[in-house]
């Protein structure tokens, strides 16, 4: 069984030293090439787990293509792996994808993975019962400027006039893996967190935190893709057939989730346990599922609104223009 800490170290330290370079893995032909798909161990990325479990990429790609999977703790590590050719595509939050695109990364979003699933939580015993009480507290997000961070900070700034210390505001910001948030709450090291599922439901079940703002009230909570399928623009331009195969497999995985939710939940629980060494109860999985909609459809205007918020929060140095980022031709029937 893989241990999350060991995996985290391998991912972060091995990005620039990985043996599988882009020259070998980009063609996707039937001569034994390797394709590497990445995703995160959370409920928004179940399509990746289903595709891996049911070998959907293997079935769509040319005979002889070897498919491997890498699991990432945050979007920055994923995007670095994509840009260096360590992976050829996969699921990531829209925040890192847009941030890297605006920084010059040659990538395309070719599908969505899910919407929803971000929850703002407060530590039990913190005395925090409303968002206004987050002033002078410490909150956690997976990464500075990640999707969940932007959703939280945009809401706080726009609705409550609160900012993080990064913007010389009233809330101290720390980062950490969502799988550790329950322990951070229990040890009183943080007061609040912006939490992706299934970790929000797990924190609830363990009694270390409570929901302060649910998914439907979080900024962009019901419209923004919580996960998008990303690949390199080079792959789109040079091997559109390969990209179509990848997207077709992703669409099949998404349809399977929609049609077989209980089986998909079982796959997710087993895969998350394998990756993170944390076992999730059925009640946690069920609760997570209620906050998420699985879809492969993606709209540029939803991403543009989110990017504008990233600029407003100074995660982006230039006013965003996402023209060219989204390519929906591969999901169109």
N, C-alpha and C positions, 0 to 999 in steps of 0.2 A: 504494500500500500504506500502510495506516495505521501510524503509529509509536506504540508504547505510551505513551511519555512524553507525546506531544502529546495522545493520547486521554485519558490520566489527568488532564492539566491541564484539558481541556475539561469532563470529567465533574465534577471537584471544584469548579472555579470557576464552572461554568455552572448549577449546580443551582437556585439561587434566581433566576436571570435567564433561565431557559429560556422560549422563546416558547410552547411547547405547554402551556398550563395545564390544570387538571382540568376546567374548564367545557366545553372543546371535546372532550376525548378520553374522557370518562367514559361517554357514552351508547352508543357502539358501533352506532348505527343505520346504515341503508344510504344515508345522504345525504352520504357522503364523509367521515365522521369518521375520526379518526386514533387508532390504538391503538399504544402503545409498550411493547415487551417488553424486559426487562433480564435479563442473566445474566453470569456470570464466564467468562473464558477458561481453564477447567480441566476435567479429565475428568469430574468430578462433574456438570457442567452440559451434558453432551453432548446431552441432550434439547432444550435450547434451540438448539443448533447444528443438529441434525437438523431441527427445526421450521422454522428459518430457511431452511436449504438447500432443503428440499422444499416450502416455502411452505404449511405445514399450517395456520397460523393464517388465512392469506388464504382458504384453501378452506373453513374452518369458519365464518368471520364473514360477515355480510351483504355482498352485492355493493356495491362502492364504498368499503368500509372500507380505508383505507390502513394498512399495518402497518410500523412501523419498529422498529429494535433499537438498544439501547444496551448497552455493555459496561463492567462495573464492576471496579475494582481491589480493593474490599473491601465488606463488608456495610453499614458505616455510610453510605457514599455511596449504595448501593442503597436503603436504607431511607429516607434523606432524600428521594431522588427519588420514591419511592412516596408518601410522606406529603405532598409538595408537588404531586403530580399530574403530575410530569414523565413518569412511567411508570405504566402501569395494572396491571402485574403482571410476574411472572417468577420466576427461580430465585435463591435466596439461601441462605446457611447458616442453620441453625436458631437459632444463637446471637444474631445481630443481630435476627432476627425476634422472638424471645422478649424480648430486652432492651428493644426499642422498644415491644412490647406492654405490658410491665410498666411502662413509663414513660408509658403513656396513648395510644399509637398505636392508631388504630381500623383494625385489619387482621385478615385471616383467612388461615390456612394452609389451602389447599384440596386439596393433593396433596403427595406427596413427589417427589423427583427421582432420588435414589440413596442408597445407604448405603456406608460404608467410604471408603477412599482417603486417610486421614490417616496419615502416617508420621513418627515421631520419628527424626531423623538427627543424627549427630555428624560433625564435620569430620575428614577423614583427616589424620593427623598430630597430632591433638589429645591423643592418649593416653587418650581416653574410650572405654572398652570395656563399661561397664555404667552403668545409670541412677544408681547411687549416686555415680558420679564427676562428676555434673553440678553438684555443690556448688562455688560460687565460679567459675562459668563464665557466659558470655553466650549467651542463646538468643534466637531470633527467631520471631515469629509475624506473620501478615499485619496484625493489628490487636489492640489491647488488648481482651480480652473477646470476641473472635470465636470461632467454633465450634472452630477448631483450637487456639486458645489455651486455651480451657476444657478441651478433651480432654487437653492436655498438662499443664496446671497441676493438674487434678483428680487425674490419675495420680500426679504427683510428690508432691503433698501427702498423698494417701491411702496410697500404697504405700511411699514413700521418705522422708516427712517433710521434703520440700524445698519452699520457697516462693520466689516471685519477690520482687525488691526492692520492688515495689509493696506487698507485705504485710510489708515489713521482713525479707525472707528472704535466702537465700544465692545466688540466681541473678539476674543482671542481665538485664532484659528490654528488647529493642529491637524495633521493627516495620519491615516492609519488604515490598515486593511479592514473592510467591513466585518469580516469574520471574527475580529477581535473586539468589536464594539461592546459586546455584552460584558466582557471582562473589564474594559475601560470604564463602563458605567458602574460595575460592581466595586471597583477600586476607587471610585470618585475622582478619576483623573480627567473626566470630561463631564460637562453638564448637559450637553445636547449633541445631536448628530444628525446629519442628512444621510439616510440609510437606504440602500437598495435592498429589495427582497432577494432571498428569504430571510435576511438577517434582521429586518424589522420585526417580523412575526416571531422569530426565535427569541429576540430580546423581550418581546411581550410575554411569551410563554414562560421564560425563565424569571420574569418578575423584576428585571433590572431597569426597565425603562417603559415609558408609556408614549402613545401617539399624541403629539402636540398638533401636527398638521398632517392630515391624510393626503393620499395621492391626488385626489380630485381638486384639492385646494393649493397644492404646491404649484409654483410657477411653471407653466407649460405642461402641467401634469397629465392632461388628457389629450393633448395634440402632438407633443414632441415625441418622435421615436426615441425610446429609451435605449435602443440598440439599433445600429445600422450595419449592413453588410458592405464592407469596404474592400477594394482591391486597387492595384496600381493603374494609373492611366496608361502606362506602357503596355500592360497586359491587355487592357481594353482595346487599344489601338492595334496591337500586333497579333493577338490571338483571341478575337471576339468569340470564337466557337468555344474555347476553353472557359471563358467567363460565363457564357450562356449555360454551359454544363454545370458550373458551380452554382449559379443562380437557380437553375432548375432543381438541383438537389436541395437547395435552401428552401425553395417554395414547397417542395414535397414534404420536407420536414415540418414546415409551418402548417401545412394542411393536415398532416398527421396529428399535430398537437390540437388543432381545432376539432378534429373528428374523434380523437381518442384521448381525452384529457386525463383519465385515470391512468392509462398506460404511460402517458407522457410524464405524469407526476412521479411515477415509479422510476422511470429512467432518470429523471432529474435528481431525485433523492439519492439514488445509487451513485450517480456520477459526481455529485457534490461531495458525498462521503469519500469517494475515491481520491478526489483532488485535494480536499481540505482537511480530511480526517475528522470531519464533524458530521454526526448523524442527525438528520432532521426528522422530527416526528411528522406523522401524516397531518396533524392539525396545523403545523407550521406551513407545510406545503400547501394545504387547502387555503389557508388564510392568505398566503402569498399570491396564489392563483387569482383570487378575487380582485386583486389590485392591478392586474396586468391583462392587456389585450394583445394577443399574438397576431401579427400581421406583417406581410412583406411589402405593403404599399407605403410609399414615401412621397411627401410633397416638399418641394423646394421652399415654398413660402413659410412652412412651419419651421424649417431649419433657419431661414433668414431671420425670422423674429427672434429666435433663440440666439443667433449670432449677434444681433443688435444688442441684446442684453449682455453678452460677453464683452462687447466693446464698451458698453456703459459702465461695466464693472472693471474696466481696464485690464482684462485678460488679453484683449487684442489691442495692438498698438495702432492699427489703422481701421477706419470705418469699413466694415465687412461688405464684400460683394461676392456672393457664393455662386455667381454664374459660372457654369462649367463643372461644378462639384458633383451635382446629381445627374446620373444617367439612368433614366427609367426605361430605356428601350429593352432591357433584358427581362423586365417583369411584365411587360405588356404582352397580352395574349395575341 
